[in-house]
Amino acid sequence: MDINLRIRHLPLLLLVLAGALGIGVWGYDLRGEALNGRMLLSKPKQIEWLIIDADALHEGVTLPARTYVIIRLPYDIGPVPEQGLGGASSSSDAIASLETNMEGVETGTPGQLTPDGNPLPVPPPRDPEIVREVLFGRQGYNVRYWGYVFPQRREDGSIEKSTEAGLPGKMFLSEAERSYRRKKQQESRSPYTPDDPPTQFQLENEGRALGRIRHQVEVFRGATEIFVIANRELLIGSDRDGDRLNSTLEQKEGTDPQNPDTDDDGIMDGAEVFDLKTNPTMRDTDRDGLIDSIEVHGHNHIGPGDTDPNKKDSDGDGKCDGLCDEANFKRSCADFPHPDNPTDPTDDCKAPKSQWVGEDKNLNGQVDAGETDPTKRDSDGDGIFDMQEYYDCLLQGKGDCS
């Protein structure tokens, strides 16, 4: 731990805690209880301090609840954003900076030309960065946390005062914390009536029950320092491979923190864990013969025409989506009535012990000639499930019935 870091930021942190939360006048702690200045200053041992360095963040860290934490973000906290002003990982302040520096000037990618044939100026290179939800393990909707990004000095030595409380640096709050604060602000409002109008003092202080802290940051640049406190444990870490799964969660899931797609199935590890709920270490999560990305046609969700990568038989007709060993389904011809005499079970059908059966026999994610539709129980609409038709074929002694 760096004691110099702790001493350097302590006065600013006390100012943030007192000014941003309105401590001594109004305020609440993370348990929803009233908070005042004397409580903070007279009992400093109530909440412990913890400093997390860059190396620890790469390894992955579980932050304890109700602890003042200072985090040194490593420079390579995440991937380097793509050139340009767009992109899902672009931060609003970085975009604003580019717009300020290149006001009125159209920008492009290297080698891109204007209609007149002149090269478009290229935006300056960006530093590695990480979005808030990834840094904090996508726990924002379940864990109440808030924090502060310490300011970095500009080349001229100045520091921008960017918080609503007039402090340098910027604030951030989890979704759960913002929801909690909105609720408390609503509860703090007095039920004014025409006969009992609000005083000037009440109007000026309306909604200040939780101080002046407001959410301002969604993207963190590398080599910055932040402060955070939460009401529950937080699984934090870097994301150097850019798969939106931080280093702590990579350990938990058994994925490779240096490979954005550990199982090479065409879907990023983070999308598998949080969106599709598939196994990021298995190319074919449900073992139906189809690679996960083929089932969803390269999407991060299950859409129209997609099969479920977590279900071997998406439409429930008894036939697996891809191509499976029928012995694994533990079905036999005796489970189905003979097509010529439905009321009389028969064992005339002699299904082989190992028979490869499936709807997408060439495993390409498309319904081709001679295949059934893995999203429809009755592909041809004749009122008979596809698996029943397969056994009917066997009972009738036909050739390839798969």
Backbone torsions as a table, in degrees:
resi	resn	phi	psi	omega
1	MET	NA	144.8	-177.4
2	ASP	-99.4	103.5	-177.8
3	ILE	-66.5	-29.8	178.8
4	ASN	-66.2	-38.7	176.3
5	LEU	-60.5	-42.8	-178.3
6	ARG	-64.3	-44.2	-178.6
7	ILE	-68.6	-39.8	-176.9
8	ARG	-62.4	-38.3	-175.4
9	HIS	-93.5	-11.7	-173.8
10	LEU	-59.0	-48.2	179.2
11	PRO	-59.7	-40.8	179.7
12	LEU	-66.8	-38.6	179.0
13	LEU	-64.7	-42.0	177.8
14	LEU	-61.8	-37.4	178.0
15	LEU	-67.4	-40.8	177.8
16	VAL	-62.9	-47.8	-178.3
17	LEU	-63.3	-38.0	-178.2
18	ALA	-80.3	-45.1	-175.7
19	GLY	-77.6	-47.6	-175.6
20	ALA	-69.6	-36.2	-179.7
21	LEU	-91.0	-6.3	-178.9
22	GLY	67.7	33.2	-176.4
23	ILE	-64.6	136.1	-178.4
24	GLY	100.1	-18.3	176.9
25	VAL	-122.8	-61.2	174.8
26	TRP	-134.2	157.0	175.2
27	GLY	159.8	158.9	176.9
28	TYR	-139.1	146.7	174.0
29	ASP	-92.4	-172.0	-174.6
30	LEU	-75.4	-1.7	173.8
31	ARG	-101.3	1.6	179.3
32	GLY	84.8	8.7	-178.1
33	GLU	-92.9	155.0	179.5
34	ALA	-61.2	144.4	-177.9
35	LEU	-130.0	140.4	177.4
36	ASN	-139.3	167.2	-175.3
37	GLY	-61.4	-39.1	-178.2
38	ARG	-64.2	-35.2	179.4
39	MET	-64.2	-40.8	-178.7
40	LEU	-69.2	-43.2	-172.1
41	LEU	-85.7	-31.6	-176.1
42	SER	-87.4	-18.1	-179.1
43	LYS	-130.6	63.8	-175.8
44	PRO	-66.2	-17.5	-177.0
45	LYS	-83.6	-3.4	179.4
46	GLN	-62.4	-37.4	-179.8
47	ILE	-120.7	127.5	-177.4
48	GLU	-81.3	162.0	177.1
49	TRP	-109.5	145.7	178.1
50	LEU	-143.9	136.9	177.6
51	ILE	-117.8	127.0	-179.4
52	ILE	-109.2	123.9	-179.8
53	ASP	-92.0	175.2	-174.2
54	ALA	-62.6	-42.5	-178.4
55	ASP	-62.3	-40.7	179.7
56	ALA	-62.9	-35.8	-178.8
57	LEU	-67.6	-35.6	176.3
58	HIS	-65.4	-35.0	-179.9
59	GLU	-77.3	-24.1	-177.8
60	GLY	101.3	134.6	-174.9
61	VAL	-137.8	141.1	170.5
62	THR	-104.3	112.2	-178.9
63	LEU	-78.9	133.2	177.1
64	PRO	-71.8	156.2	178.9
65	ALA	-73.0	151.9	174.7
66	ARG	50.1	50.8	178.4
67	THR	-133.7	133.9	174.7
68	TYR	-73.3	119.5	-175.3
69	VAL	-122.6	129.9	170.2
70	ILE	-106.9	128.2	-176.9
71	ILE	-118.4	126.9	172.9
72	ARG	-93.1	107.6	179.7
73	LEU	-75.6	129.9	177.2
74	PRO	-67.5	156.6	179.5
75	TYR	-60.0	-42.2	179.5
76	ASP	-90.0	50.7	-178.8
77	ILE	-64.0	-30.0	-179.2
78	GLY	-158.1	-169.0	-179.0
79	PRO	-73.1	159.2	173.7
80	VAL	-78.7	125.0	-178.7
81	PRO	-62.1	154.0	177.8
82	GLU	-68.7	154.8	178.9
83	GLN	-63.5	149.2	177.1
84	GLY	114.1	178.6	-175.9
85	LEU	-97.4	-5.8	-177.3
86	GLY	-102.4	-163.1	177.9
87	GLY	105.3	144.5	-176.5
88	ALA	-66.2	-24.9	-176.1
89	SER	-96.7	5.9	-178.3
90	SER	-73.8	138.2	178.4
91	SER	-91.6	148.2	-177.3
92	SER	-63.9	-37.4	-178.2
93	ASP	-72.9	-32.1	176.9
94	ALA	-67.2	-40.3	177.9
95	ILE	-63.8	-43.5	179.1
96	ALA	-61.8	-37.8	179.6
97	SER	-63.9	-43.7	179.1
98	LEU	-65.2	-39.9	179.9
99	GLU	-65.0	-34.3	179.3
100	THR	-71.0	-43.8	-176.9
101	ASN	-72.2	-26.8	-175.6
102	MET	-124.8	41.6	-174.9
103	GLU	-59.0	127.8	177.7
104	GLY	77.6	3.8	-177.7
105	VAL	-112.0	122.4	177.5
106	GLU	-72.0	137.0	-179.1
107	THR	-117.1	161.3	-179.9
108	GLY	-150.5	-168.0	178.7
109	THR	-91.4	161.7	-179.9
110	PRO	-54.9	130.5	179.1
111	GLY	89.9	-8.7	-178.9
112	GLN	-77.5	139.1	-175.2
113	LEU	-114.4	154.6	173.3
114	THR	-77.2	169.0	175.8
115	PRO	-57.5	-25.2	179.3
116	ASP	-83.6	-2.3	179.3
117	GLY	90.4	6.6	178.4
118	ASN	-91.4	145.8	179.9
119	PRO	-69.1	135.9	175.4
120	LEU	-74.3	140.9	175.7
121	PRO	-65.1	142.6	-178.7
122	VAL	-99.0	132.5	178.1
123	PRO	-58.4	151.8	179.5
124	PRO	-63.0	152.7	-179.9
125	PRO	-61.7	147.4	-178.5
126	ARG	-100.3	152.7	175.0
127	ASP	-80.8	156.4	174.0
128	PRO	-56.9	147.4	-179.2
129	GLU	-150.3	167.2	-179.6
130	ILE	-142.3	140.0	178.9
131	VAL	-80.2	153.3	-174.0
132	ARG	-57.6	-45.7	-175.6
133	GLU	-62.9	-32.0	178.9
134	VAL	-75.2	-45.8	179.2
135	LEU	-54.7	-41.1	-176.9
136	PHE	-101.4	24.0	170.2
137	GLY	65.8	27.3	179.1
138	ARG	52.8	41.1	-179.9
139	GLN	-105.7	8.8	-172.9
140	GLY	-60.9	-28.9	-179.1
141	TYR	-83.2	-14.3	-177.7
142	ASN	-112.6	-21.2	-177.0
143	VAL	-118.7	131.5	176.0
144	ARG	-87.1	115.7	174.4
145	TYR	-142.0	153.3	172.5
146	TRP	-143.3	156.9	-177.1
147	GLY	-159.0	-173.8	-171.4
148	TYR	-144.9	133.8	176.6
149	VAL	-97.4	116.5	179.8
150	PHE	-64.3	141.0	-177.0
151	PRO	-72.1	150.7	172.3
152	GLN	-108.9	137.3	-178.6
153	ARG	-71.2	143.2	174.7
154	ARG	-77.7	175.2	-179.5
155	GLU	-62.3	-29.8	179.4
156	ASP	-85.3	4.0	177.5
157	GLY	86.4	-1.4	-178.5
158	SER	-84.5	156.9	176.9
159	ILE	-125.7	126.9	-179.2
160	GLU	-77.7	133.6	173.5
161	LYS	-90.0	107.2	-169.2
162	SER	-117.4	-7.1	178.4
163	THR	-85.4	159.2	179.2
164	GLU	-67.3	-19.6	178.6
165	ALA	-85.7	3.1	179.4
166	GLY	80.2	19.2	-178.5
167	LEU	-97.5	153.4	173.6
168	PRO	-70.2	157.1	-179.4
169	GLY	87.2	-177.5	-178.0
170	LYS	-136.0	155.3	-178.0
171	MET	-101.4	157.0	171.3
172	PHE	-145.3	146.8	-179.2
173	LEU	-135.8	145.5	175.0
174	SER	-71.9	163.5	178.3
175	GLU	-60.5	-39.5	179.9
176	ALA	-65.6	-37.7	179.1
177	GLU	-68.4	-41.2	178.4
178	ARG	-63.7	-41.1	178.7
179	SER	-63.2	-41.8	179.8
180	TYR	-63.0	-42.7	-178.5
181	ARG	-67.9	-39.8	176.4
182	ARG	-60.5	-41.4	179.3
183	LYS	-63.0	-44.1	-179.7
184	LYS	-66.3	-35.8	178.4
185	GLN	-66.7	-38.7	177.0
186	GLN	-63.3	-41.5	-179.3
187	GLU	-67.5	-26.7	-176.4
188	SER	-79.6	-14.2	-177.4
189	ARG	-76.2	134.7	-178.3
190	SER	-80.1	145.0	178.3
191	PRO	-78.1	80.3	-177.8
192	TYR	-68.9	149.1	176.7
193	THR	-133.7	163.9	177.4
194	PRO	-57.2	-31.9	-180.0
195	ASP	-82.3	-15.5	-178.8
196	ASP	-135.9	69.8	-177.6
197	PRO	-71.0	160.0	-179.9
198	PRO	-72.1	151.1	174.7
199	THR	-81.7	167.2	177.7
200	GLN	-60.9	-38.0	179.3
201	PHE	-63.1	-41.5	-179.9
202	GLN	-66.2	-40.0	179.2
203	LEU	-65.3	-40.7	-178.2
204	GLU	-68.4	-28.0	-176.0
205	ASN	-109.5	11.7	178.1
206	GLU	-58.8	128.9	175.1
207	GLY	78.3	12.0	-178.0
208	ARG	-96.2	16.7	-176.0
209	ALA	-59.1	-28.5	-179.7
210	LEU	-112.9	24.9	175.5
211	GLY	78.2	-162.5	-172.7
212	ARG	-104.7	12.0	-177.3
213	ILE	-69.7	132.3	179.6
214	ARG	-137.0	149.9	179.7
215	HIS	-73.5	128.0	-176.8
216	GLN	-132.4	-15.8	-170.5
217	VAL	-126.5	129.9	174.4
218	GLU	-116.5	-18.0	-177.1
219	VAL	-130.1	133.3	179.7
220	PHE	-111.6	130.0	175.7
221	ARG	-82.5	154.3	176.4
222	GLY	-66.3	158.3	177.6
223	ALA	65.8	28.6	172.1
224	THR	-112.8	169.7	179.8
225	GLU	-123.2	137.3	-178.1
226	ILE	-132.1	158.8	174.0
227	PHE	-116.3	142.3	178.8
228	VAL	-151.5	150.0	172.4
229	ILE	-142.4	141.7	-175.8
230	ALA	-135.6	159.4	178.9
231	ASN	-89.0	-9.8	176.0
232	ARG	-141.4	171.2	179.1
233	GLU	-60.4	145.2	178.1
234	LEU	-123.5	132.0	177.6
235	LEU	-95.2	100.7	-174.3
236	ILE	-112.2	161.3	178.4
237	GLY	174.3	171.8	177.6
238	SER	-83.5	172.7	179.4
239	ASP	-142.1	68.7	-173.2
240	ARG	-69.8	-24.6	179.4
241	ASP	-90.9	-3.7	174.0
242	GLY	70.0	25.3	-179.2
243	ASP	-93.3	5.8	178.9
244	ARG	66.4	26.6	173.6
245	LEU	-126.3	113.9	-174.6
246	ASN	-73.8	170.4	-171.0
247	SER	-62.1	-33.5	176.9
248	THR	-66.2	-43.9	179.4
249	LEU	-71.0	-30.2	176.0
250	GLU	-61.7	-41.4	176.7
251	GLN	-63.4	-43.9	-178.0
252	LYS	-62.8	-38.8	-177.1
253	GLU	-88.7	-10.4	-179.3
254	GLY	77.0	24.2	-179.1
255	THR	-95.0	169.2	-177.7
256	ASP	-90.8	116.3	-178.1
257	PRO	-68.7	-8.9	178.3
258	GLN	-104.2	2.8	-178.3
259	ASN	-130.1	115.2	-176.9
260	PRO	-66.7	-20.4	179.1
261	ASP	-131.5	83.7	-170.9
262	THR	-56.4	-43.2	-175.7
263	ASP	-94.0	4.0	177.2
264	ASP	55.0	41.0	178.5
265	ASP	-99.6	3.5	178.0
266	GLY	92.2	2.7	179.1
267	ILE	-123.8	131.6	179.7
268	MET	-60.7	147.0	-177.5
269	ASP	-55.8	-42.5	-178.8
270	GLY	-62.8	-40.5	178.7
271	ALA	-65.7	-35.7	178.3
272	GLU	-65.6	-43.1	-175.8
273	VAL	-72.3	-46.5	-171.1
274	PHE	-97.1	-32.1	-174.8
275	ASP	-97.1	-55.1	-177.0
276	LEU	-89.1	-18.1	-177.7
277	LYS	61.7	29.9	177.4
278	THR	-93.3	173.2	-179.6
279	ASN	-87.0	115.2	-176.8
280	PRO	-73.1	-2.8	178.4
281	THR	-108.9	5.9	178.3
282	MET	-128.6	126.5	-179.4
283	ARG	-66.4	-34.2	-178.2
284	ASP	-122.9	87.8	-172.8
285	THR	-58.4	-44.6	-175.5
286	ASP	-92.7	2.1	176.6
287	ARG	57.4	41.2	177.1
288	ASP	-100.7	6.8	179.1
289	GLY	94.5	-14.6	-179.4
290	LEU	-100.3	129.2	174.7
291	ILE	-63.0	144.2	-174.1
292	ASP	-52.5	-43.9	-177.6
293	SER	-66.5	-29.7	177.7
294	ILE	-69.8	-36.5	179.9
295	GLU	-62.5	-37.2	-177.4
296	VAL	-104.7	9.6	178.1
297	HIS	52.6	43.2	174.7
298	GLY	80.1	3.8	-179.5
299	HIS	-87.2	168.8	173.7
300	ASN	-100.3	16.5	178.9
301	HIS	-151.3	166.4	177.6
302	ILE	-92.7	113.3	-177.9
303	GLY	-111.5	-175.1	177.8
304	PRO	-58.7	133.3	179.9
305	GLY	85.3	-4.6	178.8
306	ASP	-91.7	152.4	169.7
307	THR	-98.4	162.5	-176.6
308	ASP	-85.5	116.7	-179.2
309	PRO	-69.5	-5.5	176.7
310	ASN	-102.9	-0.1	-179.7
311	LYS	-126.3	128.1	178.9
312	LYS	-67.1	-32.3	-178.2
313	ASP	-127.3	88.7	-172.3
314	SER	-62.6	-39.9	-176.1
315	ASP	-91.9	-3.7	175.2
316	GLY	70.3	27.6	-179.6
317	ASP	-93.7	-0.5	179.5
318	GLY	98.8	-12.3	179.4
319	LYS	-103.8	134.3	-178.7
320	CYS	-71.9	156.2	-174.0
321	ASP	-62.2	-40.4	-177.7
322	GLY	-100.9	-106.8	178.6
323	LEU	-143.9	117.5	-173.3
324	CYS	-127.5	158.0	173.5
325	ASP	-75.6	115.3	-174.9
326	GLU	-59.1	-26.0	179.5
327	ALA	-62.0	-27.9	179.8
328	ASN	-70.6	-21.4	179.0
329	PHE	-82.6	-13.8	178.0
330	LYS	57.0	44.1	176.1
331	ARG	-118.1	151.0	177.5
332	SER	-136.0	166.7	-179.8
333	CYS	-59.9	-28.7	-178.2
334	ALA	-66.6	-14.9	178.3
335	ASP	-75.1	-11.3	-174.4
336	PHE	-124.7	144.6	178.2
337	PRO	-73.1	153.0	176.6
338	HIS	-67.8	134.3	-176.0
339	PRO	-61.5	-27.1	-178.6
340	ASP	-87.2	-15.3	-179.7
341	ASN	-149.1	76.2	-173.2
342	PRO	-59.5	-25.2	-176.8
343	THR	-85.2	-6.9	-175.5
344	ASP	-117.4	98.9	177.4
345	PRO	-58.3	143.6	-177.0
346	THR	-141.0	157.5	175.1
347	ASP	-114.8	21.8	178.9
348	ASP	-60.1	-30.2	-179.3
349	CYS	-75.0	123.8	178.9
350	LYS	-111.0	79.8	179.7
351	ALA	-69.9	137.5	178.0
352	PRO	-63.2	154.0	-177.9
353	LYS	-63.0	-31.4	178.4
354	SER	-127.7	106.2	-177.5
355	GLN	-128.1	120.3	179.2
356	TRP	-81.3	118.4	-175.8
357	VAL	-132.3	145.3	176.6
358	GLY	179.3	170.5	-177.9
359	GLU	-88.2	-35.8	-179.2
360	ASP	-112.0	81.4	-169.0
361	LYS	-66.9	-28.3	178.4
362	ASN	-96.1	2.5	171.9
363	LEU	56.3	41.2	-179.8
364	ASN	-108.3	2.1	178.2
365	GLY	79.6	9.0	179.7
366	GLN	-123.5	154.7	175.7
367	VAL	-91.5	103.3	-178.1
368	ASP	-100.5	173.6	179.0
369	ALA	-58.8	135.0	-179.7
370	GLY	84.7	1.8	178.8
371	GLU	-112.7	156.6	173.8
372	THR	-98.8	165.2	-175.8
373	ASP	-90.1	117.2	-177.9
374	PRO	-71.8	-2.8	177.0
375	THR	-104.2	2.5	179.6
376	LYS	-131.8	130.2	179.0
377	ARG	-65.1	-36.4	-177.8
378	ASP	-122.1	88.3	-171.9
379	SER	-60.5	-39.8	-175.9
380	ASP	-95.5	0.9	175.4
381	GLY	68.8	26.8	-178.4
382	ASP	-96.0	6.6	178.2
383	GLY	87.8	2.8	-179.9
384	ILE	-118.9	128.1	179.8
385	PHE	-60.3	151.0	-176.5
386	ASP	-58.5	-39.5	-178.7
387	MET	-68.7	-35.9	176.9
388	GLN	-63.0	-39.0	179.3
389	GLU	-66.5	-33.1	177.5
390	TYR	-63.2	-46.2	180.0
391	TYR	-71.1	-32.5	174.5
392	ASP	-59.9	-39.8	178.9
393	CYS	-61.8	-43.2	178.8
394	LEU	-65.1	-42.5	-178.6
395	LEU	-63.2	-30.9	-178.2
396	GLN	-86.9	1.0	175.6
397	GLY	71.4	26.0	180.0
398	LYS	-77.0	174.6	-176.3
399	GLY	-75.1	-113.1	-177.7
400	ASP	-72.8	111.0	-178.9
401	CYS	-106.7	-0.7	-174.0
402	SER	-65.6	NA	NA
